[in-house]
Amino acid sequence: KPGVLANVVDQIDEATCRELFPVVEEMRIEDATRVLTAMTRHSAPAIRRQALDLLIEWDILILRDVFHLLNDPDEETRNRILALIGRQRDTETEQLLLDYLEQENWTIQSRDHLLACYRALGMCGSHRSLPFLRHILMQRNLNTMFAMGGSVHKEGAARALQALHLRDAANILEEGCHSMMPDTRSACRKAVARQGGMAT
């Protein structure tokens, strides 16, 4: 039964799990969605990737149900999720990513990963993200707030603001470009330069 399979599929060995994909293709959409979503928690990267690929291909992916893949050890899988997050503005996805960043829910200790998450927030976000991003940029003691250090978060926040394409976001960047804090000033000037207009 699909319901039973969904509950145990992440515990099945990789070889057997591979043989289940043709079976899943014959299921009703609702059942296939359940089983494939469960497969995204399998220990084998190849199974997680194939399950994600099918969810995307069949247009049955529910992003909140696979959001855990943002912490996937496999970089390719993480990048697929980030691309999905950033392809359209969506309030639910925005809140998921805000929570992820605010609560330090990441397990991937990578500067590039964090910067990509902030960039994705800018691509999917709205005015709701502005208070958080401004707080990150203007905070003096971020090194005590984040294990990875504050500079990467400030650079990420500036990139997110740039990607939001909002007047209020541009105003925050402009303010940051003239900040007394060197890391804030540097992050904002890099972001402004990246979009083609360097503040002085």
Residue, then its C-alpha position, 0 to 999 in steps of 0.5 A: k500500500p502506498g501509505v505503508l510504503a511512504n512510511v518505510v521507504d527511507q529505510i529500504d536499501e538503495a538497490t531495492c529502492r531503485e526498483l520501486f521507481p517504476v512502481v511509483e510511476e504507476m501510482r495515483i498522483e497523490d500516492a506518488t507524491r507521498v512516496l517520492t517525498a518520503m524518498t527525499r529522506h533516504s540515506a542514498p544521495a542518488i535516491r534523494r536526487q531521483a525522487l526530487d527530479l521526479l517530483i519536479e518533472w511531474d510538477i507535484l513537488i510541495l516545497r515545504d515538504v522537501f525544504h529539509l533538502l536545503n541541508d542535504p550533504d549533496e551540493e547538487t541537491r542543495n542547489r536544486i532546492l535553492a533554484l526552486i526557491g528563487r524562481q518565484r516570489d512566494t510568502e510561504t517559501e519566504q517565511l521558511l527561508l527567513d526561519y532557516l536563517e534567523q534560527e540558524n537551522w543550517t547544518i552546512q558550514s559553508r560560506d557559499h551555501l549561506l550566501a546562496c541562501y540569502r540570495a534565494l531569499g532576495m529572489c523569493g522574498s518581499h517587504r517582509s524580509l526587510p526588517f531581518l535583513r536591515h537588522i543583520l546589516m546594521q548589527r554591530n556584534l554579529n560575531t556573537m550571534f552567528a557561529m560562522g561570523g558576521s561578515v558572511h551574513k552581512e554580505g548575504a543580507a546585502r545580496a538579498l536586498q539587491a535581489l529584492h529589487l525594491r526601493d526600500a531595499a535600495n534605500i537600506l543598501e544606500e544607508g549601509c554604503h555610508s555606515m561607520m562599520p567597515d563590514t557593513r559598508s563593504a558588503c553594501r558597496k559590493a552589492v551596489a557595484r554588482q547591480g551596476g551603480m556604486a554608491t559613494 
